[in-house]
Amino acid sequence: MATIDREWPLRRHWPDIAWALFAVLNLAGMIVFATWETVPFHFIWVSLTILYGFRVWSNGRTAAALAFVIVATGVVLTIDFVRGQQQPDELTEVPLMAAMFLAMVWHARRRLAVIDELEKVSEANLQLLDRERRFVQDASHELRTPITVALGQVELIFRTTEDPQLREDAGIAVEELMRLRRLSDRLLLLASFEEAPATTFPTEIDGLATDVIRRWSATSRNWTRGPLARGTVRVDPERVGLALDALVDNAVKHTRPGDRIELSTWRSGGIAGIRVVDEGSGIDPQQLEGIFDRFARSDAGRARGSGGVGLGLAIVRAVAEAHGGTVRATSRLGRGSTFELILPLADGGPSLPGSASPPGSAPADHEDHRATHDPARSAEPVQPGS
C-alpha cells in the first residue's frame, strides 16, 4: 500500500513532468542552435498553452510555470542578442507568447467555471426531482387513510339520512372524495413508474392489445379489433396494461355509447406499437402538444365531470419512457383521436412483411387513417365479453 501511495502522485502528474522535460530539451536546443532558436522557442510556448488547456492548473502553479518559461526563454534570447546572434525584435516574442498563454488561461478558467456551474445546477435538479418523487410518494401514502375514513363516514350519512338536501350534499362529497382517492392513487403510480421496471418479461404485443379489448368490451362502445401485428416486447405486463387502460379510458371519456373505438398493433424495424383510435370529440391542436403532461386536460369541464384527474396520459408516457419507448397522439376536432404506445422490440428484428404499419404513416393524419382502415373491411367487431 505504501508503494502505491508513493507512485500515485507521479502517475497523476506525468503529463506535467513530461512537458517539463520537453521544455528543458528545447531550452538546450535554443542555446546550442542559436540561429534556429525560433523553432524550439515556439515549441515551448505552444506546448505550454496546449497542456494548460487540458490540465487547468491552480493559480499558483500557473503563475510558477509562466514565470519559469518567461525568465528561461527571455534569458536565452537576451544572451543571444548580446552575442549578436539574434535581432533585438526577437525579444518581443516573449511578451507576445505570454499574452497568448494568458488568453488561454482566461478561456480555460471561464469554461471550467461554466462546467462547474452546470454540474451544480444538474445536481440540484436531480436532488429536487428526488425530493419531489419522495414527497409525492409520501403524500399519496399519508392521504390514503384520512380519505378512506372520510369517505366511509360520508357514505354512511348518504345511506342513512332521510333529509333530501343532506343526501344530495353527501352524494357530492362522496364523488369528490372518490376523485381525490383516484388522484392519490395515480400520483403514487406515476411516482413509481418514473423508474425503470425491476422485472420485465418477453410479452407478445398483440396479446396486450387483445387483453385490453377483453377488459373493456363490456363498456357500451363499438369496439373493433384492427390489424394485429405480432412482435415480442420485453416489458412489465402490469405496468403496460395500466398504461393501455389509461389510453382506452381516455377514449371512452371522449366518446359516446355506440362510437367506434379500434385497437390495433404494428411493428416496423426495431419497434412496435399499440394504436387506440376513437371517433370522439377530438382534441384542439393547441392542447395536443402538452396532452401527456401532468394534469393536462383536453376538455377540463368534461374530464372533471367524468372523474378524470389529468394524470392518465402522464402515466402512459411515464410507463413508455421507463421501458425505453415513447407515446404520440394525433387528433382532429370533431373527428376523433389516435393514440399510440410505442415500445422497442425484444429481438430488435426486422419488420414482418404484411404485418407492419410504418410508424409515421398511419397516425400522421387521422382522416387518412380512417380512409385506410375501414372497419367494415379491415377491423373485426368485438362482442361484449369476447
C-alpha positions in Angstrom: 0.0 0.0 0.0 2.9 2.4 0.8 4.4 1.8 -2.6 1.1 2.7 -4.3 0.9 5.9 -2.2 4.4 7.0 -3.3 3.8 6.1 -7.0 0.4 7.7 -7.3 1.5 11.4 -7.5 4.0 10.6 -10.2 1.3 8.8 -12.3 -1.1 11.6 -11.7 1.4 14.4 -12.8 3.2 12.6 -15.5 1.9 15.0 -18.3 3.4 17.9 -16.3 6.7 16.1 -15.8 6.8 15.1 -19.5 6.2 18.7 -20.5 8.9 20.0 -18.1 11.5 17.6 -19.7 10.3 18.7 -23.2 10.7 22.3 -22.2 14.2 21.8 -20.8 15.3 19.9 -24.0 14.0 22.8 -26.1 15.8 25.3 -24.0 19.0 23.4 -24.5 18.2 23.5 -28.3 17.9 27.3 -28.1 21.3 27.5 -26.5 23.1 25.1 -28.8 21.4 26.1 -32.1 21.2 29.9 -31.5 20.4 30.7 -35.2 17.5 28.3 -35.2 16.2 29.0 -31.7 12.8 30.2 -33.1 11.6 26.6 -33.6 12.3 25.3 -30.0 11.2 28.7 -28.6 7.7 28.3 -30.1 7.6 24.6 -29.2 8.0 25.6 -25.5 5.2 28.2 -25.6 2.7 26.3 -27.8 3.1 23.1 -25.8 2.6 25.0 -22.5 -0.6 26.6 -23.9 -1.9 23.2 -25.1 -1.0 21.5 -21.9 -2.8 24.1 -19.8 -5.9 23.7 -21.9 -6.2 20.1 -20.7 -4.8 20.5 -17.1 -6.0 23.9 -15.9 -3.6 24.3 -13.1 -4.2 26.2 -9.9 -3.3 29.9 -9.9 -0.1 29.3 -8.0 1.1 26.5 -10.4 0.0 28.6 -13.4 2.0 31.6 -12.2 5.1 29.5 -11.5 5.0 27.8 -14.9 4.5 31.1 -16.7 7.3 32.8 -14.7 9.7 30.0 -15.4 9.1 30.0 -19.2 9.2 33.8 -19.4 12.5 34.0 -17.5 14.1 31.0 -19.2 13.3 32.0 -22.8 13.9 35.6 -22.1 17.4 35.0 -20.6 18.4 32.7 -23.6 17.2 35.3 -26.1 19.0 38.1 -24.2 22.3 36.2 -24.2 22.0 35.5 -27.9 21.2 39.2 -28.6 24.2 40.3 -26.6 26.4 37.9 -28.6 25.0 39.3 -31.8 23.3 36.0 -32.8 19.7 37.5 -32.7 18.0 40.7 -33.6 16.5 42.8 -30.8 13.0 42.4 -32.2 13.2 38.7 -31.2 12.8 39.8 -27.6 9.3 41.0 -28.3 8.3 37.4 -28.9 8.4 36.7 -25.1 5.6 39.1 -24.1 3.5 38.2 -27.2 3.6 34.5 -26.4 2.9 35.2 -22.7 -0.2 37.2 -23.8 -1.3 34.2 -25.9 -0.9 31.9 -22.9 -2.8 34.3 -20.6 -5.7 34.3 -23.2 -5.8 30.5 -23.0 -5.8 30.7 -19.2 -8.8 33.1 -19.3 -10.8 30.9 -21.7 -9.9 27.7 -19.9 -10.9 29.1 -16.5 -14.1 30.6 -17.9 -15.0 27.2 -19.4 -14.2 25.4 -16.2 -16.4 27.9 -14.2 -19.3 27.2 -16.6 -18.9 23.5 -16.3 -18.8 23.7 -12.5 -22.0 25.8 -12.6 -23.7 23.3 -14.9 -22.7 20.4 -12.7 -24.1 22.3 -9.6 -27.4 23.0 -11.4 -27.6 19.4 -12.6 -27.0 18.1 -9.1 -29.5 20.5 -7.7 -32.1 19.4 -10.3 -31.5 15.8 -9.5 -31.9 16.4 -5.8 -35.1 18.4 -6.5 -36.6 15.6 -8.6 -35.7 13.1 -6.0 -37.3 15.2 -3.2 -40.4 15.7 -5.4 -40.7 12.0 -6.1 -40.4 11.1 -2.4 -42.8 13.9 -1.5 -45.4 12.6 -3.9 -45.0 9.0 -2.7 -45.2 10.0 1.0 -48.1 12.4 0.5 -50.0 9.8 -1.5 -49.5 7.2 1.2 -50.4 9.6 4.0 -53.6 10.8 2.2 -55.0 7.3 1.8 -56.0 6.8 5.4 -57.9 10.1 6.0 -59.6 9.9 2.6 -60.8 6.4 3.4 -62.0 7.4 6.8 -63.8 10.5 5.5 -65.3 8.5 2.6 -66.7 5.9 4.9 -68.3 8.5 7.1 -69.9 10.4 4.2 -71.1 7.2 2.6 -72.7 6.2 6.0 -74.5 9.6 6.0 -75.6 9.1 2.4 -77.1 5.7 3.1 -78.8 6.6 6.4 -80.1 10.1 6.1 -83.7 10.9 5.2 -83.1 14.5 4.5 -83.0 15.0 0.7 -80.7 18.0 0.8 -78.3 16.3 3.1 -78.4 13.2 0.9 -77.6 15.3 -2.1 -74.7 17.1 -0.4 -73.4 13.7 0.9 -73.5 12.3 -2.7 -71.4 15.3 -4.0 -68.9 14.8 -1.1 -68.7 11.1 -2.0 -67.9 11.8 -5.6 -65.3 14.4 -4.7 -63.6 12.1 -2.2 -63.6 9.3 -4.7 -61.9 11.6 -7.2 -59.4 12.6 -4.5 -58.6 9.0 -3.8 -58.1 8.3 -7.6 -55.8 11.3 -7.7 -53.8 10.0 -4.7 -53.5 6.5 -6.3 -52.5 7.8 -9.7 -49.9 10.2 -8.2 -48.4 7.2 -6.4 -48.4 5.1 -9.6 -46.8 8.0 -11.5 -44.0 8.4 -9.0 -43.2 4.6 -9.1 -43.5 4.5 -12.9 -40.8 7.1 -13.4 -38.2 4.5 -12.6 -37.3 1.6 -14.9 -39.3 -1.6 -14.0 -37.4 -4.0 -11.9 -38.9 -7.1 -13.5 -39.8 -7.5 -17.2 -40.9 -10.4 -19.3 -41.0 -11.2 -23.0 -44.6 -10.4 -24.0 -46.5 -10.5 -27.3 -47.7 -7.1 -28.2 -50.8 -8.4 -29.9 -51.7 -10.2 -26.7 -51.5 -7.0 -24.8 -54.0 -5.4 -27.2 -56.3 -8.4 -27.0 -56.3 -8.3 -23.2 -57.2 -4.7 -23.0 -60.1 -5.2 -25.5 -61.3 -8.1 -23.4 -61.2 -6.0 -20.2 -63.2 -3.1 -21.8 -65.6 -4.9 -24.1 -68.4 -4.6 -21.6 -68.4 -0.8 -21.9 -71.0 0.5 -24.3 -68.8 1.4 -27.2 -68.5 0.0 -30.7 -65.3 -2.0 -30.0 -63.3 -3.2 -33.1 -60.1 -5.1 -33.4 -57.9 -3.8 -36.1 -54.9 -5.4 -37.8 -52.8 -7.2 -35.1 -49.1 -7.4 -36.0 -47.1 -9.8 -33.9 -44.0 -8.9 -32.1 -42.3 -9.6 -28.7 -41.5 -6.7 -26.3 -39.8 -7.0 -23.0 -42.0 -5.2 -20.5 -43.7 -5.3 -17.2 -47.1 -6.5 -18.3 -48.9 -5.0 -15.3 -47.5 -1.5 -15.9 -48.1 -1.6 -19.7 -51.6 -2.9 -19.0 -52.3 0.1 -16.8 -51.0 2.4 -19.4 -53.2 0.8 -22.1 -56.2 1.1 -19.7 -55.4 4.8 -19.4 -55.4 5.2 -23.2 -58.7 3.3 -23.5 -60.2 5.2 -20.6 -59.3 8.4 -22.3 -61.0 7.2 -25.5 -64.1 6.2 -23.6 -64.4 9.6 -21.8 -64.3 11.4 -25.2 -66.8 9.2 -27.0 -70.5 8.4 -26.6 -72.2 5.0 -26.5 -72.1 3.5 -30.0 -69.0 5.4 -31.1 -66.2 3.3 -32.5 -63.0 2.6 -30.6 -60.5 0.5 -32.5 -57.3 -1.2 -31.2 -54.6 -2.5 -33.4 -50.9 -3.2 -33.3 -48.0 -2.6 -35.8 -44.3 -3.2 -35.9 -41.6 -1.7 -38.0 -37.8 -2.2 -37.7 -36.9 -2.5 -34.1 -40.1 -1.0 -32.6 -43.7 -2.0 -32.2 -46.8 0.0 -31.3 -50.3 -0.4 -29.9 -52.7 2.1 -31.5 -56.0 3.3 -30.0 -58.3 5.1 -32.4 -61.6 6.7 -31.4 -64.5 8.6 -33.1 -64.8 11.0 -30.3 -64.8 14.8 -30.0 -61.1 15.1 -30.8 -58.5 17.5 -29.3 -57.7 21.1 -30.1 -54.3 21.3 -31.9 -53.1 23.9 -29.3 -53.8 21.5 -26.5 -52.4 18.4 -28.3 -48.7 19.2 -27.7 -49.0 19.1 -23.9 -51.6 16.3 -23.7 -49.2 13.9 -22.0 -48.2 16.5 -19.3 -49.4 16.0 -15.7 -52.8 17.4 -15.0 -53.3 18.2 -18.7 -56.9 18.0 -19.9 -58.2 18.5 -23.5 -61.7 19.3 -22.0 -61.4 20.3 -18.4 -65.1 20.5 -17.7 -66.0 17.1 -19.1 -62.8 15.5 -17.6 -63.9 16.6 -14.1 -67.4 15.5 -14.7 -66.3 12.0 -15.7 -63.9 11.7 -12.8 -60.7 12.4 -14.6 -57.8 14.0 -12.7 -55.5 14.7 -15.7 -52.9 12.0 -14.8 -53.9 9.1 -17.0 -51.9 10.2 -20.1 -49.0 11.3 -18.0 -48.9 7.7 -16.6 -48.9 6.4 -20.2 -45.8 8.5 -21.0 -44.0 7.5 -17.8 -44.6 3.8 -18.5 -43.5 4.1 -22.1 -40.3 6.0 -21.2 -39.5 3.6 -18.3 -39.5 0.8 -20.9 -37.3 2.8 -23.4 -40.3 3.7 -25.6 -42.5 6.7 -26.3 -46.0 7.9 -26.9 -47.7 10.1 -29.6 -51.1 11.4 -30.5 -52.8 12.9 -33.5 -56.3 14.3 -33.5 -58.9 16.4 -35.3 -61.7 18.3 -33.6 -65.0 16.5 -34.2 -63.3 13.6 -36.0 -61.6 11.7 -33.2 -58.1 10.9 -32.0 -55.3 8.4 -32.4 -53.0 7.5 -29.5 -50.0 5.1 -29.8 -47.9 3.4 -27.2 -44.5 2.6 -28.9 -42.1 0.1 -27.4 -38.7 -1.4 -28.5 -38.9 -5.0 -29.8 -37.2 -7.5 -27.6 -35.3 -9.1 -30.5 -34.9 -5.8 -32.4 -35.5 -7.8 -35.6 -36.8 -6.6 -39.0 -40.5 -5.9 -39.6 -42.7 -8.8 -40.7 -43.9 -8.4 -44.3 -47.5 -7.5 -44.5 -47.9 -7.1 -40.7 -46.4 -3.7 -40.1 -47.6 -0.2 -40.4 -44.8 2.3 -40.8 -44.5 4.3 -37.5 -45.1 7.6 -39.2 -47.6 6.7 -41.9 -51.0 5.8 -40.3 -51.2 8.3 -37.4 -49.8 11.2 -39.4 -53.3 12.3 -40.3 -56.3 10.9 -38.5 -58.6 11.4 -41.5 -56.2 9.4 -43.7 -56.1 6.7 -41.0 -59.9 6.3 -41.3 -59.7 6.0 -45.0 -57.2 3.2 -45.0 -58.7 1.3 -42.0 -62.4 1.0 -42.9 -63.9 -1.1 -40.0 -66.3 -2.7 -42.5 -63.3 -4.2 -44.3 -60.2 -4.4 -42.0 -61.5 -4.3 -38.5 -63.2 -7.0 -36.6 -66.1 -6.1 -34.3 -65.7 -7.2 -30.7 -68.7 -8.7 -28.9 -69.1 -7.9 -25.2 -67.2 -10.4 -23.1 -65.2 -11.8 -26.0 
